Amino acid sequence: MAQSRQESVEASSDALLEVDNLRTVFRTGKETIHAVDGVSFDIYPGETVGLVGESGSGKSVTARSILGLVDTPGRIEGGELRFKGEDLVQTGWQEHRGDIAIVFQDPLNSINPVYTVGNQIREALRIHQGLTGSDARSRAVELLESVGIPDAPRRVDEYPHQFSGGMQQRAIIAIALACDPDLLVCDEPTTALDVTIQAQILDLLDTLQAEEDLAILFITHDMGVIEETADRVNVIYAGEVVERAPTDELFSNPQHPYTEALVSAVPTPNPYTRREGIELKGTVPQPSNPPSGCRFHTRCHKVIQSSDYDLEQAQWRGLLNLRSEVESGALEVDKIRQSAAVGEDVEPDAVSDTAIRQQVRTEFDLPQELPDRDAEAVLADALDRLVSDDQAEAGELLASEFVTPCEETKPEFTDHGDGHRSSCLRHRAEYQEMEVVSDD
């Protein structure tokens, strides 16, 4: 991130795009999917803002909502999208179609294979700039040259299949620039490219931004790319932004456990230093049935422990994972029995109940005996019910006894200063005190 660009951004007084409590819902039959559920951020002229998260977190739906590309069965059902101060949800996108352009992940899915690249650029020039004939062709050649396509006067008449993957992505960027946009939305623009071409596209976007004073919304799951390109970052999980901060601050001092896990996966350029990787088990929850409280609590490696117990963090996480599997019916005792049989080198019918209980503990990283007697008593009782094929009662017991505050309370944002905010229950004073006591 160039310092001069950041200073220019800080000097800007008016946001180009303001996303305020955006809610985009898809209704299919009896199912309601909250794909984007209260997302807020802004973008100023000339800056790059990152929107990062795993697949299924709501990144692309956010992008399509900003461009007004969400169709039935989806619709924006709440919040505001203000572009240059005008509410797009209320007034529509028509007047700003040329002001906001998008670069999609896969160029072959966003470029027409039966028309030449030049024809597709000229079409955008005709609609958004009123250029036709030789003027449009000359401008199309200029745009191809500006995105680094060699021999542009000849290649302007070629078809997409005659371009390599990297050149196809450059052509898509040229088509987007034909609109003369103020905001360029890049939705995973480098994911399908190899590392060398990826670096070239990122350098191209940086150059174009400086030359055209573009604002860029860069959407990706790649934290390494975000670290190199963005001025500010918004981390999104299960349809909600959980942390936002200037890029350097986010990577040096992540405050939300989800951000911490994402940052831990980024390789460091120094071979003598390594980030300690944090493994997140499970997947982003279904937007049709999001968890209560903090949506990340079902996978969080720092999920808050009940005050009733005194366990190591990994043991508490293991108990909650077991509870989730049993409650949902995903834990199959027959499969546990088969795994135990393999370990003991016997037939499944010969596996003892004791071996099944031990196999469950092993699969959920739980010790032979928990150090907290009360927790151990609950776990032992639940395992007895499991081996007796009473999974429903085992689930009810675990759900009633192993409860985290993170599932009971939706966290509010905590302001860490200098534009750094995160939503995690651990930032509340009473839970910070608990952590200090636990460390002692």
Secondary structure, 3 states (H helix, E strand, C coil): CCHHHHHHHHHCCCCCEEEEEEEEEEEECCEEEEEEEEEEEEECCCCEEEEECCCCCCHHHHHHHHCCCCCCCEEEEEEEEEECCEEHHHHCCHHHCCCEEEECCCHHHCCCCCCCHHHHHHHHHHHHHCCCHHHHHHHHHHHHHHCCCCCHHHHCCCCHHHCCHHHHHHHHHHHHHCCCCCEEEEECCCCCCCHHHHHHHHHHHHHHHHHHCCEEEEEECCHHHHHHHCCEEEEEECCEEEEEEEHHHHHHCCCCHHHHHHHHCCCCCCCCCCCCCCCCCCCCCCCCCCCCCCCCCCCCCCCCCCCCCCCCHHHHHHHHHHHHHHHHCCCCHHHHHHHHHHHHCCCHHHCCHHHHHHHHHHHCCCCCCCCCHHHHHHHHHHHHHHHCCCHHHHHHHHHHHCCCHHHCCCCCEEEEECCEEEECHHHCHHHHHHHHHHHC
